[in-house]
Amino acid sequence: MWWRFSAGAVLGLPLSIAIIGLLTRLAPGGWSHLIVPALLLFAPLWVGIMAGSTLFRSTAKAWSLLLALNLLVYLLLWGTRHALA
């Protein structure tokens, strides 16, 4: 269980950052008025990812799925950077 939790802690942090970044980038009206709500949403999102990572049956599945989600969300974030610029 500790290895699955560590997957959520290690890979959940950049995943939370990317999700918050994607939400603020896609929000209408710019990101400057969303700083406080984004910071308030960050910690519960990260804790939720850490808690959810303990529900996997295997450690390898937790690490691989969280890594794939990280790659997907960062790819979406990179794509919105070039599409909205």
C-alpha positions in Angstrom: 0.0 0.0 0.0 2.8 2.4 0.8 4.2 2.1 -2.7 0.9 2.9 -4.3 0.5 5.8 -1.9 4.0 7.0 -2.9 2.9 6.8 -6.6 0.0 9.2 -5.7 2.3 11.5 -3.8 5.1 11.6 -6.4 3.1 11.6 -9.6 0.0 13.2 -8.1 1.8 16.5 -7.4 2.7 17.3 -11.1 -0.7 15.9 -12.1 -2.5 18.3 -9.8 -0.4 21.2 -11.0 -1.1 20.4 -14.6 -4.9 20.0 -14.0 -5.0 23.3 -12.2 -3.0 24.9 -15.0 -5.3 23.5 -17.6 -8.4 24.7 -15.9 -7.0 28.2 -15.4 -5.8 28.3 -19.1 -9.2 27.2 -20.4 -11.2 29.5 -18.2 -12.9 32.5 -19.9 -11.5 35.9 -18.9 -7.9 34.9 -18.3 -6.2 33.3 -15.3 -5.5 36.3 -13.1 -8.8 36.2 -11.3 -8.5 32.5 -10.7 -5.3 32.4 -8.6 -7.0 32.1 -5.2 -9.6 29.4 -6.3 -6.9 27.5 -8.0 -4.7 27.5 -4.9 -7.7 26.4 -2.8 -8.5 23.5 -5.2 -4.9 22.3 -5.5 -4.5 20.7 -2.1 -7.8 18.7 -2.1 -7.1 17.6 -5.6 -3.6 16.3 -4.7 -4.9 14.5 -1.6 -7.7 13.0 -3.7 -5.2 11.6 -6.2 -3.1 10.2 -3.3 -6.1 8.6 -1.7 -7.3 7.2 -5.1 -3.9 5.7 -5.8 -4.3 3.3 -2.9 -7.4 1.8 -4.5 -5.4 0.1 -7.3 -4.8 -3.6 -7.0 -1.1 -3.4 -8.0 1.7 -0.9 -7.6 2.7 -1.2 -11.2 -0.9 -0.3 -12.3 -0.9 2.8 -10.0 2.4 4.0 -11.3 1.7 3.4 -15.0 -1.8 4.9 -14.9 -0.7 8.0 -13.0 2.3 8.4 -15.4 0.0 8.1 -18.4 -2.4 10.7 -16.9 0.5 13.0 -16.3 1.6 12.7 -20.0 -1.9 13.2 -21.2 -2.7 16.3 -19.1 0.7 17.9 -19.9 0.2 17.2 -23.6 -3.2 18.9 -23.4 -1.6 21.8 -21.5 1.1 22.1 -24.2 -1.5 21.9 -26.9 -3.6 24.7 -25.4 -0.5 26.8 -25.1 0.0 26.6 -28.9 -3.7 26.6 -29.9 -4.7 29.6 -27.7 -1.6 31.7 -28.3 
